[in-house]
Amino acid sequence: MRWKKAIIAGWLCRKEVLYKMKSQLTTLCYVEQGDQYLMLHRVSKKKDVNKDKWIGIGGHFEEGESPEECLVREALEETGLRLTSWKFRGIVTFASEGWPVEYMCLYTADGFEGELTDCNEGTLRWVPKQKLGELNLWEGDRIFLRLLAEDAPFFSLKLMYRGDDLIYAALDGRELERPERCG
């Protein structure tokens, strides 16, 4: 009987720790307005893996959320916009030395309501799609932005980093010879 209590107590302790950890499931969305994407320049947090990079909006799933619930919540929290129309474009797997693997649901959104508000994670700006290549982007982001620009069908992209350097990329299970850039 004691061993059962010990197993249950150990399981509950691990379960509590897991609930306190950030989910390794995330969303990222590029909100469209005409020929522009809403971009977030990550400059507010001192310790930020995305420090000084330009990215879309999104974040980590909360307990029990679906990808769409996370997408809508994060968009509202970061921008003040309520998304009304979006499309699930792909799944991106990030692997990096020293970090847990992250699985990101990638979206574009072409419908929203509300007024743009300030974001506590950085500066929001509408950027013409043809100017994205001029921004400080992650190298892997350039790959999926190219796929979005090409209106690629739903895709799976794996990106492996060593520090800030992209060392491996695979699209739909096939290694990319040389990652292509957008812009």
Phi, psi and omega per residue, in radians:
M1 nan -0.673 -3.141
R2 -1.078 -0.710 -3.113
W3 -1.111 -0.591 3.097
K4 -1.137 -0.737 3.119
K5 -1.111 -0.708 3.139
A6 -1.128 -0.730 3.123
I7 -1.119 -0.803 3.135
I8 -1.101 -0.772 3.133
A9 -1.085 -0.744 3.108
G10 -1.113 -0.724 3.117
W11 -1.118 -0.789 3.134
L12 -1.079 -0.689 3.126
C13 -1.114 -0.805 3.114
R14 -1.118 -0.676 3.126
K15 -1.095 -0.724 3.117
E16 -1.095 -0.747 3.113
V17 -1.105 -0.747 3.141
L18 -1.085 -0.683 3.120
Y19 -1.131 -0.530 -3.099
K20 -1.430 -0.320 3.131
M21 -1.335 2.615 3.030
K22 -1.182 2.480 3.062
S23 -1.124 2.536 3.053
Q24 -1.627 0.218 3.028
L25 -1.808 2.267 -3.102
T26 -2.387 2.927 2.988
T27 -2.126 2.683 2.988
L28 -2.483 2.353 -3.081
C29 -2.352 2.418 2.998
Y30 -1.878 1.851 3.120
V31 -1.396 2.244 -3.086
E32 -1.798 2.454 2.977
Q33 -2.457 1.809 -3.058
G34 1.104 -2.187 -3.137
D35 -1.719 0.450 -3.104
Q36 -2.157 2.676 2.963
Y37 -1.963 2.537 2.999
L38 -1.402 2.077 -3.088
M39 -2.024 2.576 3.122
L40 -1.955 2.069 3.070
H41 -1.586 1.905 -3.018
R42 -1.380 1.625 -3.087
V43 -2.211 -0.030 -2.994
S44 -1.540 -0.658 -3.069
K45 -1.538 2.438 3.120
K46 -1.257 -0.760 3.106
K47 -1.846 1.776 -3.055
D48 -2.613 2.108 3.115
V49 -1.029 -0.438 3.141
N50 -1.725 0.265 -3.079
K51 -0.876 2.240 3.109
D52 1.210 0.041 3.093
K53 -1.568 2.737 3.002
W54 -1.768 2.226 -3.128
I55 -2.427 3.036 2.982
G56 -1.357 -2.914 3.127
I57 -1.805 2.707 3.108
G58 2.655 -2.944 -3.137
G59 3.000 -2.884 -3.060
H60 -1.366 2.514 3.037
F61 -1.111 2.535 2.935
E62 -1.676 2.811 -3.084
E63 -0.880 2.179 3.043
G64 1.445 -0.021 -3.120
E65 -1.354 2.564 2.942
S66 -1.478 2.890 3.080
P67 -0.980 -0.714 -3.108
E68 -1.206 -0.660 3.095
E69 -1.115 -0.723 3.095
C70 -1.108 -0.799 3.134
L71 -0.971 -0.911 -3.086
V72 -1.136 -0.756 -3.141
R73 -1.112 -0.847 -3.116
E74 -1.093 -0.710 3.121
A75 -1.065 -0.788 -3.135
L76 -1.138 -0.776 -3.125
E77 -1.115 -0.738 -3.030
E78 -1.506 -0.421 -3.022
T79 -2.199 -0.351 -3.016
G80 1.453 -0.020 -3.116
L81 -1.616 2.428 3.036
R82 -1.730 1.969 -3.134
L83 -1.204 2.385 3.124
T84 -2.072 -0.261 -3.130
S85 -2.647 2.193 -3.134
W86 -2.605 2.890 -3.141
K87 -2.398 2.284 3.081
F88 -1.375 2.000 -2.990
R89 -1.738 -0.510 -3.112
G90 3.112 3.050 3.057
I91 -2.087 2.333 -3.120
V92 -2.078 2.221 3.097
T93 -1.797 2.115 3.106
F94 -1.838 2.230 3.029
A95 -2.206 2.269 -3.112
S96 -2.560 2.420 -3.134
E97 -1.000 2.271 3.096
G98 1.504 0.019 -3.141
W99 -2.243 2.595 3.034
P100 -1.172 2.686 3.095
V101 -1.137 2.408 3.130
E102 -2.050 2.411 3.099
Y103 -2.000 2.047 -3.035
M104 -1.980 2.230 3.044
C105 -1.533 2.076 -3.052
L106 -1.752 2.256 -3.102
Y107 -2.250 2.768 2.803
T108 -2.123 2.634 3.111
A109 -2.303 2.338 -3.132
D110 -2.122 0.189 3.089
G111 -2.458 2.367 3.120
F112 -2.782 2.816 3.068
E113 -2.234 2.729 3.063
G114 1.833 -3.117 -3.130
E115 -1.951 2.430 3.102
L116 -1.099 2.298 3.118
T117 -2.013 2.980 3.067
D118 -1.203 2.643 -3.140
C119 -2.023 2.316 -3.131
N120 -1.341 -0.032 3.140
E121 -1.765 -0.140 -3.134
G122 2.807 -2.758 -3.078
T123 -1.862 2.243 3.082
L124 -1.615 2.422 3.127
R125 -2.667 2.418 3.013
W126 -1.362 2.160 -3.078
V127 -2.128 2.233 3.057
P128 -0.994 2.382 -3.098
K129 -0.992 -0.633 -3.129
Q130 -1.231 -0.195 3.135
K131 -1.749 -0.020 -3.086
L132 -1.029 -0.643 -3.123
G133 -1.084 -0.320 3.137
E134 -1.467 -0.192 -3.087
L135 -1.489 2.798 3.035
N136 -1.387 1.625 -3.098
L137 -1.955 2.714 2.925
W138 -1.130 2.531 -3.130
E139 -1.052 -0.697 3.109
G140 -1.137 -0.587 3.091
D141 -1.085 -0.599 3.109
R142 -1.079 -0.598 3.120
I143 -1.179 -0.892 -3.089
F144 -1.291 -0.446 3.017
L145 -1.150 -0.639 3.055
R146 -1.104 -0.747 3.126
L147 -1.102 -0.685 3.083
L148 -1.128 -0.743 -3.137
A149 -1.094 -0.591 3.124
E150 -1.441 -0.021 -3.076
D151 0.945 0.767 3.122
A152 -1.043 2.549 3.045
P153 -1.151 2.965 -3.115
F154 -0.780 2.322 -3.051
F155 -2.362 2.819 3.014
S156 -2.100 2.148 -3.099
L157 -2.151 2.252 3.066
K158 -1.927 2.265 3.141
L159 -2.192 2.240 3.096
M160 -2.043 2.304 -3.112
Y161 -2.088 2.600 2.888
R162 -2.113 1.845 -2.989
G163 1.117 -2.224 3.112
D164 -1.611 -0.013 -3.060
D165 -1.626 2.204 3.034
L166 -1.304 2.087 -3.087
I167 -1.917 -0.223 -3.120
Y168 -2.777 2.461 3.047
A169 -2.518 2.402 3.093
A170 -2.379 2.337 3.117
L171 -1.938 2.136 -3.122
D172 0.873 0.741 3.058
G173 1.468 0.007 -3.136
R174 -2.004 2.203 -3.126
E175 -1.044 2.384 3.050
L176 -1.491 2.283 -3.125
E177 -0.999 -1.002 3.129
R178 -2.447 2.011 -3.111
P179 -0.931 2.267 3.136
E180 -1.553 2.586 -3.110
R181 -1.733 2.728 2.979
C182 -1.582 2.883 3.007
G183 1.215 nan nan
